[in-house]
């Protein structure tokens, strides 16, 4: 009998959640209830909604050990929930996620929103695609666009390809460092590149520093080395009319000036839900 079918034995969902919430909260995690619910639903092979509504549901059999292991990984090792359960929602998609790429953040959806505003049929490049989140979301919501996702990491790109194949997405994938090896054919470039300064390492949450790939996080003394390198390559690519860069808190002013100096005279800033100027958008007049 499956864990879902074991109604009379085992631990109640409420008791299992309470113990997990206590352990995860004591470790300093900011969302212990949500984390516990997502992990327990995964261990039971059900949804959070059913987990909360089915009063007869018990935690028994293999689900007990699976949930205990998940709680340990979250509370003791501070592993991100997305890595523990192997998936993450991003806009309308559910992506498979593991340590080959960063966990997609809500603020990165701002890059997708820039892409959604583009004219019909344009060619779009997602640089530093990671799990493929931005490229796949654009292909899903704007199938008229010709989308390419690129990454310098072969491992991250393999994850993006796997997500694309599972979703049946029409996205081209390219392995290369920034624009290297790519033709000068893109109308828009969207990029979520590393932007954490090396000195900020000690201030990062343990979820990030212990588990996420460092090559996708750090970019030199001021966090802008990858962005500068991309802008240097874009300086000679006049086909690109729209550029959108995700940046860290406090970097928008410097990056906006760099973007304007690269030949994108129209520069705008977009704030995330926390009010941080998170995306710098540059445009050239046609």
C-alpha positions in Angstrom: 0.0 0.0 0.0 1.3 3.5 -0.9 2.0 6.2 1.7 -1.1 8.0 0.6 -3.2 4.9 1.2 -2.0 4.2 4.8 -4.7 6.0 6.7 -4.6 4.2 10.1 -0.9 3.9 10.8 2.0 6.3 10.9 2.0 10.0 12.0 -0.6 12.6 11.3 0.2 15.3 8.8 -0.2 17.9 11.4 2.2 16.3 13.8 4.8 15.7 11.1 4.6 19.3 9.9 4.8 20.7 13.4 8.0 18.8 14.2 9.5 19.9 10.8 8.5 23.5 11.2 10.1 23.6 14.7 13.4 22.1 13.4 13.6 24.2 10.2 12.6 27.4 12.1 15.3 26.8 14.8 17.9 26.6 12.1 17.2 30.2 11.0 15.4 29.5 7.8 12.9 32.3 7.0 10.0 30.2 5.6 9.8 27.0 7.8 6.1 26.3 7.3 6.2 26.6 3.5 9.4 24.6 3.3 7.9 21.8 5.4 4.7 21.7 3.4 6.5 21.5 0.1 8.9 18.8 1.3 6.1 16.7 2.9 3.9 16.9 -0.2 6.9 15.7 -2.2 7.7 12.9 0.1 4.0 11.7 -0.1 3.8 12.2 -3.8 0.8 14.6 -3.5 0.1 18.3 -3.7 0.2 20.9 -0.9 -3.5 21.4 -1.3 -4.3 17.8 -0.7 -1.8 17.7 2.1 -3.8 20.5 3.9 -7.3 19.3 3.1 -7.2 15.6 3.5 -7.6 15.1 7.3 -7.2 11.3 7.1 -3.8 11.5 5.4 -1.0 9.9 7.4 2.8 9.9 7.0 3.9 6.3 7.0 6.1 3.8 5.2 8.9 5.1 2.9 7.6 8.6 3.2 8.7 8.8 6.8 12.4 8.3 6.0 12.1 10.5 2.9 10.6 13.4 4.9 13.1 13.1 7.7 16.0 13.2 5.3 14.5 16.3 3.6 14.1 18.1 6.9 17.7 17.2 7.9 19.0 18.6 4.5 17.0 21.8 5.0 17.5 22.4 8.7 21.1 21.1 9.2 22.7 21.6 5.8 20.5 24.6 4.7 20.0 23.1 1.3 17.5 25.0 -0.9 14.1 23.3 -1.0 14.2 23.4 -4.8 17.3 21.2 -4.8 15.7 18.8 -2.2 12.5 18.3 -4.2 14.2 18.7 -7.6 11.9 21.3 -9.1 10.9 25.0 -9.0 8.0 26.9 -10.4 8.8 29.8 -12.7 6.0 31.8 -14.2 3.7 29.1 -15.8 6.4 26.4 -15.9 7.7 23.8 -13.5 11.4 23.4 -14.0 13.6 20.6 -12.9 16.3 22.0 -10.7 19.6 20.7 -9.3 23.0 22.0 -8.3 24.1 22.4 -11.9 22.4 25.9 -12.0 21.1 28.6 -9.7 17.6 28.2 -8.2 15.4 30.6 -10.4 14.4 33.7 -8.4 11.1 35.6 -8.7 13.0 38.8 -9.6 14.4 37.2 -12.7 10.8 37.2 -14.1 11.5 40.9 -14.8 13.7 39.8 -17.7 10.9 37.8 -19.1 8.6 40.8 -18.8 11.0 42.8 -21.0 11.0 40.0 -23.5 7.2 39.9 -23.6 7.2 43.6 -24.7 9.2 42.9 -27.8 7.8 43.1 -31.3 6.5 40.0 -33.1 9.0 37.5 -34.4 12.2 39.0 -33.0 15.4 37.0 -32.3 16.1 36.9 -28.6 19.2 35.6 -26.7 19.1 34.6 -23.1 22.8 34.8 -21.9 23.6 32.9 -18.8 20.5 30.8 -19.2 21.3 28.4 -16.3 18.3 26.1 -15.9 16.8 27.7 -19.0 14.1 29.6 -17.0 14.0 32.9 -19.0 14.4 31.3 -22.4 11.7 28.6 -21.7 9.3 31.1 -20.2 9.6 33.3 -23.3 9.2 30.4 -25.6 6.1 29.4 -23.7 4.4 32.8 -23.5 5.7 34.3 -26.8 6.0 31.4 -29.3 6.4 33.9 -32.1 9.9 34.9 -30.8 13.0 33.0 -31.9 14.7 32.2 -28.6 18.2 31.0 -28.0 19.6 30.2 -24.5 23.4 30.2 -23.9 25.7 29.4 -21.0 29.4 29.0 -20.3 28.7 26.0 -18.1 28.2 22.8 -19.9 26.5 21.3 -16.8 24.0 24.2 -16.6 23.3 24.0 -20.3 22.6 20.3 -20.1 20.0 21.0 -17.4 18.4 23.7 -19.6 18.3 21.2 -22.5 16.7 18.6 -20.3 14.0 21.1 -19.2 13.5 22.2 -22.8 13.1 18.6 -24.1 10.6 17.8 -21.3 8.5 20.9 -22.0 8.7 20.5 -25.8 10.0 24.0 -26.1 11.3 25.6 -29.3 14.5 27.0 -28.0 18.0 26.8 -29.5 20.8 26.1 -27.0 24.4 27.3 -27.3 27.5 26.5 -25.2 29.8 29.4 -25.0 31.2 32.3 -22.9 28.8 35.2 -23.3 28.5 35.9 -27.0 31.5 33.8 -28.2 30.6 31.7 -31.2 27.2 33.3 -31.7 26.3 35.2 -34.9 25.4 38.9 -34.9 21.7 38.2 -35.5 19.9 38.9 -32.2 17.5 41.8 -31.8 17.4 41.5 -28.0 19.8 40.2 -25.4 18.5 39.3 -21.9 21.1 38.4 -19.3 21.2 37.2 -15.7 24.9 37.0 -15.2 27.0 36.6 -12.0 26.9 39.9 -10.1 28.0 39.2 -6.5 31.3 41.0 -5.5 33.9 38.6 -4.1 34.0 40.5 -0.8 30.3 39.8 -0.3 30.9 36.1 0.0 30.8 36.0 3.7 27.4 37.8 3.8 25.6 35.4 1.6 23.0 33.0 3.2 24.3 29.5 3.8 21.7 28.2 1.3 23.5 30.1 -1.4 27.1 29.8 -0.5 27.1 26.1 0.4 25.0 24.8 -2.4 24.6 27.0 -5.5 27.4 27.0 -8.2 29.9 29.7 -7.4 30.7 30.4 -11.1 27.1 31.6 -11.4 27.4 34.0 -8.4 30.7 35.8 -8.3 32.0 38.4 -10.7 35.1 40.1 -9.4 35.9 42.8 -6.9 32.7 44.9 -7.6 30.5 42.1 -9.0 30.4 43.6 -12.5 33.2 41.9 -14.4 30.8 39.6 -16.3 28.5 42.5 -17.2 31.4 44.6 -18.4 32.7 41.7 -20.6 29.2 41.3 -22.1 28.9 45.1 -22.8 32.4 45.1 -24.4 31.2 42.4 -26.8 27.9 44.1 -27.5 29.7 47.4 -28.4 30.3 46.2 -32.0 27.0 44.4 -32.4 24.6 47.0 -33.8 21.8 44.6 -34.6 20.9 44.4 -30.9 18.2 46.9 -30.2 17.2 45.9 -26.7 19.3 44.9 -23.7 18.1 43.8 -20.3 20.5 43.0 -17.4 19.7 41.7 -14.0 21.8 43.4 -11.3 22.4 43.3 -7.6 21.2 45.9 -5.0 23.1 49.1 -5.4 24.5 48.3 -8.9 21.9 49.8 -11.1 23.4 53.3 -11.3 26.8 52.1 -12.4 25.4 49.6 -14.8 23.0 52.1 -16.3 25.9 54.4 -17.1 27.9 51.5 -18.6 24.9 50.5 -20.8 24.4 54.1 -22.0 28.1 54.3 -22.8 27.9 51.1 -24.9 25.5 52.8 -27.3 22.1 52.3 -25.7 20.9 55.9 -25.2 17.5 55.0 -23.8 18.1 53.5 -20.3 15.3 52.5 -17.8 15.3 50.7 -14.5 12.8 48.2 -13.2 12.2 47.4 -9.6 11.5 44.0 -8.1 8.8 43.4 -5.5 11.2 44.5 -2.7 11.7 47.8 -4.4 15.2 47.1 -5.5 16.3 48.4 -8.9 16.9 44.9 -10.3 16.9 45.2 -14.1 18.6 47.7 -16.3 17.0 48.0 -19.7 18.8 49.7 -22.6 17.4 50.5 -26.0 18.7 51.8 -29.3 16.6 53.8 -31.7 16.0 52.0 -35.0 
